[in-house]
C-alpha cells in the first residue's frame, strides 16, 4: 500500500467487523471515526433471501487497494480501512466493512460514504443470491 493512510484494503474469506476497521484507523488526532457495515439482508426486490455467495475476480484485491488509495487522495486528512468478504454468507453476516477517521466528523462521513460507493462501483465482485423458493440469481455487487 503506497498511502499509509489506508491501513488495510482487502478482499478475502475471513469474517470481518466494523470494530476491526474502526480500531485500525483510530488515533489520538481522530475526533471522528465513521463506520459502515454492509449486511446480508433477508430480502431482495420482494423475494426472500437465504444465502449469498460472493465471488471475486483475481484482480479484486489489487483493485480494492487502488480504490482505497484513490479515495484517500480525495480526502487527505482521513485514514481508511476497508474489507469485502467473499465466499458463502448468510443473513446477518457482514459482506463489506469500512471505517474512516479524521479530526472532524464532516470529513469522516463524506470519506466513508465515498469509499463505499467507490468499492461498489469498481471492485470486481459478484454475488449469487439463494432465495427461499429454491431459486438463485447471479448479480453484480458493483453499483
C-alpha positions in Angstrom: 0.0 0.0 0.0 1.6 3.2 -1.1 -0.5 5.5 1.1 -0.1 4.9 4.8 -3.5 6.5 5.5 -5.0 3.3 4.0 -4.4 0.9 6.9 -5.8 -2.0 5.0 -7.9 -2.7 1.9 -8.6 -6.4 1.5 -10.8 -8.9 -0.2 -10.8 -12.4 1.4 -13.0 -15.1 3.0 -12.3 -14.1 6.6 -15.2 -12.8 8.7 -15.0 -9.0 9.1 -16.3 -6.5 11.6 -16.7 -2.7 11.7 -14.8 -2.8 15.0 -11.6 -4.1 13.5 -11.9 -1.3 10.8 -12.5 1.3 13.5 -9.7 0.2 15.7 -7.3 0.2 12.7 -7.9 3.8 11.9 -8.3 5.3 15.4 -5.7 7.7 16.6 -5.2 10.5 19.1 -5.8 13.0 16.4 -9.1 11.5 15.2 -12.1 13.2 16.7 -14.4 11.2 14.4 -14.5 7.6 13.3 -17.3 6.7 10.9 -18.0 3.1 10.1 -20.2 1.2 7.6 -21.4 -2.4 7.6 -22.9 -3.9 4.5 -25.0 -6.7 6.0 -26.7 -9.6 4.2 -30.4 -9.0 4.4 -33.3 -11.4 4.2 -34.9 -10.0 1.0 -34.2 -8.5 -2.4 -36.9 -6.9 -4.5 -39.7 -8.7 -2.7 -38.1 -12.1 -2.7 -36.8 -13.9 0.4 -33.1 -14.4 0.6 -31.4 -17.3 2.4 -27.8 -17.0 1.3 -25.3 -15.0 -0.7 -22.2 -16.4 -2.3 -19.6 -13.7 -3.2 -17.1 -14.4 -5.9 -14.2 -12.1 -6.7 -12.1 -11.7 -9.9 -8.4 -12.4 -9.2 -7.7 -8.7 -9.6 -10.2 -7.7 -6.8 -7.6 -7.3 -4.1 -5.5 -5.0 -6.3 -8.5 -3.0 -7.4 -9.6 -2.7 -3.8 -6.2 -1.2 -2.8 -6.3 1.2 -5.8 -9.8 2.3 -5.0 -8.9 3.0 -1.3 -5.8 4.9 -2.4 -7.8 7.0 -4.8 -10.4 7.9 -2.2 -7.6 8.7 0.3 -6.2 11.1 -2.3 -9.6 12.8 -2.4 -9.6 13.1 1.4 -6.0 13.9 2.5 -6.9 14.3 6.2 -8.6 10.9 6.6 -7.4 7.4 7.5 -9.2 4.4 6.0 -9.7 0.6 6.5 -11.9 -1.5 4.2 -12.6 -5.2 3.7 -15.0 -7.1 1.5 -15.8 -10.8 2.2 -16.0 -13.5 -0.4 -17.5 -17.0 -0.1 -20.8 -18.2 1.3 -22.6 -15.8 3.7 -25.9 -16.0 5.4 -28.4 -13.4 6.6 -26.8 -11.2 9.2 -23.2 -11.7 8.0 -21.2 -8.6 7.1 -20.1 -8.5 3.5 -18.4 -5.1 3.4 -17.0 -3.2 6.3 -15.0 0.1 6.4 -14.0 3.0 8.6 -12.9 6.5 8.0 -11.2 8.6 10.7 -10.4 12.3 10.7 -10.2 15.2 13.1 -13.7 16.3 12.1 -17.0 14.4 11.5 -17.8 16.0 8.2 -14.7 14.7 6.5 -15.1 11.3 8.1 -18.8 11.0 7.0 -18.1 12.2 3.4 -15.0 10.0 3.1 -16.7 6.8 4.4 -19.6 7.3 2.0 -17.3 7.9 -0.9 -15.3 4.8 -0.1 -18.4 2.6 0.0 -19.6 4.0 -3.3 -16.2 3.6 -4.9 -15.9 0.0 -3.8 -19.4 -0.9 -5.1 -18.6 0.9 -8.4 -15.2 -0.6 -9.2 -14.2 -3.7 -7.3 -15.0 -6.8 -9.4 -17.1 -8.9 -7.0 -20.3 -10.7 -7.9 -22.9 -12.4 -5.8 -25.2 -15.4 -6.3 -28.3 -15.0 -4.2 -30.1 -18.1 -2.9 -33.8 -17.4 -2.5 -36.3 -19.0 -0.1 -38.2 -20.6 -3.1 -35.1 -22.6 -4.0 -34.1 -20.5 -7.0 -30.9 -18.5 -7.3 -29.7 -15.5 -9.3 -26.3 -14.0 -10.2 -25.9 -10.3 -9.8 -23.0 -7.9 -9.8 -22.5 -6.3 -6.4 -21.0 -3.4 -8.4 -23.3 -0.5 -8.2 
